[in-house]
Amino acid sequence: MLFGIIKIDKINLNYSILSVSNNNLLDISVCRFAGPMPNEVGNLCIAGHNYVDYKFFSRLNELQAEDIITLFDLNGKQVNYSIYDIYETSPDDTSCTFQETNGEKIVTLVTCNNVNGKRLVVHAKEIP
């Protein structure tokens, strides 16, 4: 069930990534909902709740371009990713889960905006 670890120092985020996504598991931690294993070529999409108590992905809105996301795979290998795009979209827009990455390693974080009902999407790519 454990899939990897995500860490974002800027917002004091450090969670296990669970390998599948469903309502029960999203209450426990952040979850993979599309893409490859951590630190592999493709777009690893991770979903997390946005709670008012600063748990899970509640502070993603504080991130900016070039902030760093760190992923650890199950072997403990660490890869850093730099944020290159942050935007909001409708809850039914799944285009952020794209898998054609031209051989790049990409991480996409997705959570809800509790104020306007939209989805907040954060894209980051591996720092070579």
N, C-alpha and C positions, 0 to 999 in steps of 0.2 A: 504494500500500500504506500510506503514511503517512496518518493520519487526523486528527491533532491532537497536542497535548501536554498532559499532566497534570502539575501541580505541587502538592505539599503541603509547605509550608515546615516545619511542625511536626515532620515525620518525615523531612526531607531527601529527599523523593521528587521526581524530575523525569524523566519518561520520555515517549518518543514513544508515541502510541496507534496501533496498527496497525488497519487497516480491517476485517479479518476475524479470526476466532478458530479456530485448530486447534492441535494439540499441538506442531507444529514452531514455529509463530509464538509461542506462549506461552513457549517457551524463549528467545526473543529479547527480548520486551518485553510490555507489557500490551496487551490486544486488546479491541476492540468485539465484543460478542456479541449485542446487541439495541439497537434504538432509532435515533434520528435522528443527523444529523451533530452535531458539537460545537456547543454554544451555540444549538441550535434547540429549539423547543417539543417536549416529549416527555420520555421517560426514556432517556437514554443510559446503557446498561449496559456496564461495563468489567470484564473479568476479568483477574486476574493471579495468578501463582504465589506461594506463601508459602514462600520458602526460608529456611533457618536462617542464611544469610549476609547478611541484611537487604536482599536484592535484591527488586525488584518490590513486591508487596503484603505483604511479611513483617511490616511494622510497623503495619498498619491497626488492630490491636488496641490501639494506644496512642492512637487518636483518641477524641475526646469530642464531645458535642453542642456546636454553635456553632463548632467548628474550621472552618478555611477550606480549600476545594479550589479550585484555579484551573485553568481549561481555556483553551487557546489553539486557535482553529480554524486552518485552513490559510491564512487571510489575516492571521494574527497577532492577531486580535481576542481580547482577554482578558475572561473573565467569571468572577467569583468566586461560589462556592456555599458555603452554610453547612450543616453537618451537622445533621440533625434527627432521625435515627433510626439506631441501631446494634443489630444483633441476630444471633443464630445460628439456623440452620435446617437441615433435612435436605438432603443433597446433591441430592435429586430434586425439591425445592421450587423451582419457577420463578416463583412469584408476584411476586418482586421485579422481574421484567422488565415489569411493567404499563406500558401506554402511555397510559392515560387520566389525564392530569395537569391537567385543567381549565385548559389554556393555559399551564401553568408549565413552566419549564426545570428538569429534575431530572437529577442524575447519581447512578448507583448503582454502587458498587464491590463486587466479589465475589471472595473468595478462600477457601481451605480452612483449617480449623483442623487442624493436623497432630497435635494431641494427641487430640481426641475425634472426628475424622472428620466434623464438621459443616461447614457453610458460614458464613462471616462475611459479613454484608451491611451496607453503609454507604450511607445515603441522604442526599443533600444537595440543597437547592434554591437557585436563583439569588437573590442578594442584590440587591434592586431599587435 
